[in-house]
């Protein structure tokens, strides 16, 4: 799916990173290039570099993306692992929306969906109110939140509070395995982007937090079940994730009948744990 980068080069980056991490068997297919209501807008080279990975050149994997669309791969996997498959969405939700349109029964075969995206009380990051993954395809996001499945939403409200510092990047650069060393190089560009936000070279941990929650490495300690609405209008609120967070001051107030958990806090800082996991990796055999 096109997000920070067009879908085809993003798939290439994924293959190269998987090879570097010693994970050559994970299937990769190219997703949608354009969003539901408009074309791909060119990505975010100012954030992630022209190639999507901080302008770092990785060793090229010998693998190529699978034939066929990523939506077809997702639907195939949903049948192969019916009731077990957990989706972690860390880009615009176009592929998920297309999969739902192709097969509305997909929701019956998915155990859970974890989405990095949105902003409840926090400011947006592409407009004053819209976060990039939701704001780049609001129509797709609206479809996904309206579907009948369990969703964990990991918004900017929590991801901006979990960070990596320059000392963490230096630790990754000194790691024994090639994957964390490459991440340390990639982070250099990302730190430059975030310096005006935090006042020093560091970065937020958006996608890693969603992944860590999905695999159980961290636990949400505040995550009320709330109704979620996505603004799909053409006005200044387009892409806003509207979460009903009223009356939450004294604790989580769950809204009956709603299946989206809005993550507000987790049980420990993610940064130190992430560095520990990455530096514990060994070189691929």
Secondary structure, 3 states (H helix, E strand, C coil): CCCCCCHHHHHHHHHHHHHHCCCCCCCCEECCCCCCCCCCCCCCHHHHCCCCCCCCCCCCCCCCCEEEEHHHHHHHHHHHCCCCEEEEECCCCHHHHHHHHHCHHHHHCEEEEEEECCCCCCCCCCCCCECHHHHCCHHHHHHHHHCCCCEEEECHHHHCCCEEEHHHHHHHHCCCCHHHHHHHHHHHHHHHHHHHHHCCCEEECHHHHHHHHHHCCCCEEEEEECCEEECCCCCCCCCEEEECCCCCCCCCCCCCCCCEEEEEEECCCHHHHHHHHHHCCCCCC
